[in-house]
């Protein structure tokens, strides 16, 4: 009789169980490491919805003639704007970006305070529509948009 090598035969069910456990472990690990998917936006705001507070960057300068506004952006968030008696204007965007400029003849050159981005903004007041304030953006992140403001 020829010499047979000692081969340990692992039962098939153990091999399959081990492979199934590896696949299950990889699936669990994959789900844990997966980035959360954004949920679909709701079309109707719940009854407890509150408007965002005016950012400190806008409201930290207070003088007798300062006035604050917000404009709803196309994606639904708000851009806050502060106009001050010395001609300065500040904008605060929802993602934390801050802008500053000086008003001259109903126009301002606005500069991003963190990046090398600047653009022009025109301000129009429509007296026939209850003094409706409109911001006309020329360049920058809202290029070509006219944003309707409401007083905060």
C-alpha positions in Angstrom: 0.0 0.0 0.0 1.4 3.4 -0.9 2.1 5.9 1.8 -0.7 8.3 1.9 0.0 11.8 3.3 -1.9 12.9 6.3 -4.4 15.3 4.8 -6.8 16.7 7.2 -10.1 17.0 5.3 -12.1 20.0 6.5 -15.8 19.3 6.2 -17.5 21.3 3.4 -20.0 22.9 5.8 -17.2 24.4 7.8 -15.6 26.0 4.7 -18.9 27.4 3.7 -19.6 28.8 7.2 -16.2 30.4 7.3 -16.7 32.1 3.9 -20.2 33.2 4.9 -18.9 34.8 8.1 -16.2 36.6 6.1 -18.8 38.0 3.7 -21.1 39.1 6.5 -18.2 40.8 8.4 -17.2 42.7 5.2 -20.8 43.7 4.7 -21.1 45.1 8.2 -17.8 46.9 8.0 -18.8 48.4 4.6 -22.0 49.8 6.1 -20.2 51.2 9.1 -17.7 53.0 6.9 -20.3 54.2 4.3 -21.0 57.9 4.3 -24.5 58.8 5.3 -26.7 59.5 2.3 -28.6 62.8 2.4 -32.2 62.4 3.0 -34.7 63.8 0.5 -35.7 67.4 1.3 -39.2 67.9 2.6 -41.3 70.2 0.4 -43.4 71.4 3.3 -41.8 72.8 6.4 -43.0 71.4 9.7 -45.1 73.6 11.9 -42.3 74.0 14.4 -39.9 75.4 11.7 -38.0 78.5 12.9 -36.2 81.0 10.7 -32.4 81.0 11.3 -31.1 83.6 13.7 -29.1 86.6 12.3 -25.4 85.6 12.4 -23.2 87.5 14.8 -21.0 88.7 11.9 -24.0 90.8 10.8 -25.5 91.9 14.1 -22.2 92.7 16.0 -22.1 96.2 14.5 -25.1 98.2 15.8 -25.7 101.8 15.2 -28.8 104.0 14.9 -29.1 103.5 11.2 -28.0 99.9 10.8 -30.6 97.6 9.1 -30.5 93.9 8.6 -32.1 91.8 5.9 -32.1 88.2 4.7 -32.7 86.8 1.2 -33.7 83.3 0.4 -31.2 81.6 -1.9 -32.4 79.2 -4.7 -31.4 76.1 -2.7 -33.6 77.3 0.2 -31.0 78.6 2.7 -30.6 82.3 3.6 -28.1 85.0 2.9 -28.0 87.6 5.6 -27.1 91.2 4.8 -26.2 94.1 7.1 -26.1 97.8 6.0 -24.4 100.3 8.3 -24.5 104.1 8.6 -20.8 104.5 7.6 -21.5 102.8 4.2 -20.2 99.4 5.1 -22.2 96.3 4.0 -21.7 92.7 5.3 -23.0 89.4 3.9 -23.1 86.1 5.7 -23.7 83.0 3.7 -25.2 79.7 5.1 -22.0 77.7 4.8 -20.1 80.2 7.0 -18.6 82.4 4.3 -18.4 86.1 5.2 -18.2 89.0 2.8 -17.7 92.8 3.3 -17.8 95.9 1.2 -18.6 99.6 0.9 -21.8 101.0 -0.6 -21.4 103.9 -3.1 -24.3 105.1 -5.3 -26.4 102.0 -4.6 -23.6 99.6 -5.6 -20.9 97.9 -3.6 -17.8 95.9 -4.4 -18.0 92.9 -2.1 -15.0 90.8 -1.1 -14.9 87.3 0.5 -12.9 87.6 3.8 -11.3 84.2 3.4 -10.8 83.7 -0.3 -9.6 85.9 -3.2 -13.2 86.4 -4.5 -14.9 89.7 -5.1 -18.0 90.8 -7.0 -20.4 93.7 -7.4 -23.8 94.0 -5.8 -26.4 96.5 -6.7 -29.2 97.5 -4.3 -32.6 98.6 -5.6 -35.6 99.6 -3.5 -38.9 99.3 -5.2 -41.2 101.9 -3.5 -44.3 100.7 -5.2 -43.9 97.3 -3.5 -43.8 98.4 0.1 -40.1 99.4 0.0 -39.0 96.0 -1.3 -35.2 95.7 -1.2 -33.6 93.7 -4.1 -29.9 92.7 -4.4 -28.6 92.4 -7.9 -25.5 90.2 -8.0 -22.8 90.6 -10.6 -20.1 88.0 -10.3 -19.2 85.8 -7.3 -21.2 82.9 -5.9 -24.6 84.3 -6.9 -23.7 85.8 -10.3 -26.7 87.0 -12.3 -29.2 86.5 -9.5 -31.6 89.1 -8.1 -32.4 88.3 -4.5 -35.5 89.7 -2.8 -34.8 90.7 0.8 -37.0 90.8 3.9 -36.2 92.9 6.9 -34.9 91.0 9.9 
